[in-house]
Amino acid sequence: MSETWQHICPAVKLGEGESLGFKFGEQRLALYRVDDQIFATDDVCPHAFALLSTGFLDGHVIECPLHAGMFDVRTGKCTSGGYRDVRTFAVEVREGEIYINLETRAAEQG
């Protein structure tokens, strides 16, 4: 499978400790900036439809605004609530622009 990087937005659009949801085709994705690193996950909670990007970000953990499920934005692992993990995506910042690889999970990135 070839790596395909998609331009998302300028990095300045996402402040420290913030999350940002967006739609890419039919897929909803979320970006998070923590300790000046950017992470990407699916934006929809695996329990039921709720946008994680509208939840509370505390360090590397995003809390679902409806179900109180918590997910590590680096790994997608559910840390509270017993829900299925969320997918994560590889992220790069190039010349101040954010790119996501929808084919490569963050854990697979070297």
Buried (B, 14 or more C-beta within 10 A) or exposed (E): EEEEBBEBEEBEBBEEEEBBBBEEEEEBBBBBBBEEEBBBBBBBBBBEEBBBBBBEBEEBBBBBBBBEBBBBBBBBEBBEBEBEBBBBBBBEBEEEBBBBBBBBBBEEEE
